[in-house]
Amino acid sequence: MSPLLEVSDLRVEFSTEDGIVHAVDGISYAADTGRTLCIVGESGSGKSVTSLTTLGLTRGRNTRVSGKIEFDGRDLLTLSGDEMRSIRGNDIAMIFQDPLSSLHPFYKVGAQLIEAIRVHRSVSRSSARDRSVELLTMVGIPDPQRRVDQYPHEFSGGMRQRVMIAMALANEPKLLIADEPTTALDVTVQAQILELLQELQHRLGMAIILITHDLGVVAEFADEIAVMYAGRIVERGSAEQIFFSPQHPYTWGLLKSIPRLDTPREGELVPISGRPPSLIQRPSGCFFHPRCPYVRDEHKRIDPSLSDVAGEPGHEAACLLPTELRSRIWRGLAAGETPAELRRLVVEDGQTVPVSGRRPLSQEEGS
Amino acid sequence: MGRYIIRRLLWVIVLLIVVSAVTFLIFYELPSANPAVLRAGRSPNPALIAAISKSLGLDRPIYVQYWLYIKGIVLHFNFGYSYQFSLPVRTMIFQRLPATISLTVGAVVIWLLIGIPIGIISAVRSRSVMDRTAMGGALLAISAPSYWLGLVALYLFANDIGIVKIFDGAGTYTGLTADPGRWFGSLLLPWIVLAAAFAAFYSRLLRSNLIETMSEDYIRTARAKGLSERRVIWHHGVRAAITPIITVLGLDIGTLLGGAVLIETVFNIPGVGRLAYMGIENADLPVIQGTVLFGAFFIVIANLVVDIVYAFLDPRVRYA
């Protein structure tokens, strides 16, 4: 059976005065009922655009979308505006980063919940209100009978995000997209919100796509992880694969920039140097090469594609370094060595197996 | 809220005292003419001027004059007597208030009916041909001085001097109770002229507010709920973008109730603004003083009303 949501070769381009922004560049992923897919990447890597496109919210004069977004047997990209609207908030719901700015400041929480229900269900105002109270109870808001008549600014940050979740779940969606749902919240509240999402997923059996820039957040939550960089997926695999045998230097960077208590203090945090590339004038070759500590000359010319990691079914990475060398580098990083120290492995490897002419390109990409 | 209103009302009194004192001082230090001389005929002699000065109370020190003036207002609600017409200023203002209110209310209705829809459409279809045309027109309407626009309108459309005689011209104002039909006809042209710049300003203001609002996160949420674009715009966008407009509207109404001096003068409408203009022309201090105080009163009250209304419009605002 095909998964609930299957995105294939999705491309989203915005034409701006400065040029064409390649926000999403040929990505594919799937999300299935009861499972959680985490999309991880820096800001500007295309994660939010991907999910907004799934909801049909990036349609516009200056936008070009191609590829396929198959949901429940229908290609969402071919649906009309009205058909898409009947899916939004009904079959697919979304919650956003900042719950304060995402709730309308002038309407009571109850009114906003009632609106979400009544747009898809022809029920009376009073039964929609009862349902709102029920939803607030479900997301763990104390005293829902009273809270339903309050305005968003009367709620704390965590409670607001609970309201957003209640609103998203109003029509029991099959797919919930959570775009950085904990980024604007206190650390202690972050954990509560993620636990709540997990619990609700078990109860309602929906698929969740969790978008975040913080790999630390997703460790316990994710079934699959897709790492995005500059509009592309650079590595994909199960949570275990990504955490225990990451294959892409960018993923290494993300992992090494999470503060941990169980590693020694010295050299524990390794930031990724440089800035994300412009999505208008993208780098040649591997998009990550200007920031990659392990770059070789040919990486500036050859554009790697996602390919299977040998011996790890379902694990894919887009990196030009040989698999064996990648494993050695990751082992070194995990042991606390710095990227600068490990670069010697790349140089030595390059000397023992000269790149030029010896290996055909296909093998280079495939490894 | 109650305490807040009382505190604000006390400030209104302080403000009005300051305004009256400043007006008094300006007129005393920089009179537009000597009121006594203006009333002394073609070839006045000093004795006559002195006598007139004495009868008007102008020979007394300024603080005594001011004290008597304030005392009259506080104790008897008496704003003094016009030098020129020897009529109570209070009566003169109240007689002219209906014309000013008529002019204001009609113009407000017209500019809201024109400005708000244009603002919304321009925001929703921003950068379209329609938007650019409307905003270009708005810029013209804002730039044109209202008295010039009034004169041009009379020249083009008044049924006495106009090229196309379709509207009643200047000086045709009739009271609402006397003849509603003529009242309406006589005010139509002034309403349109007065409303033009305001409609333009409001449409531009609403357009920019709405464009900004439509990029807010809660609009994205509304769309993600699956609401129709129409409901997103009206229920979520306009509701938030209109709030600042209400504020400006309150202040504009307050200002206009104090007298639309230029429009009333151009169209010869016997309103408070025209009275103020006549007062200035004739160095009629009590009239100037009275109209200025009335204008100031409307403005500060409008401010207060706006602040109170705002608390109802935006639940985040609470006064203590």
Interface residues (C-beta under 8 A of the other chain):
Chain A: L55 L57 G81 R85 S86 I87 R88 G89 N90 A93 M94 F96 D98 S101 S102 L103 H104 P105 F106 E115 A116 V119 H120 Y151 H153 M164 M167
Chain B: E216 D217 Y218 R220 T221 A222 R223 A224 K225 G226 L227 S228 E229 R231 H235 H236 R239 A240 T243 L313 D314 P315 R316
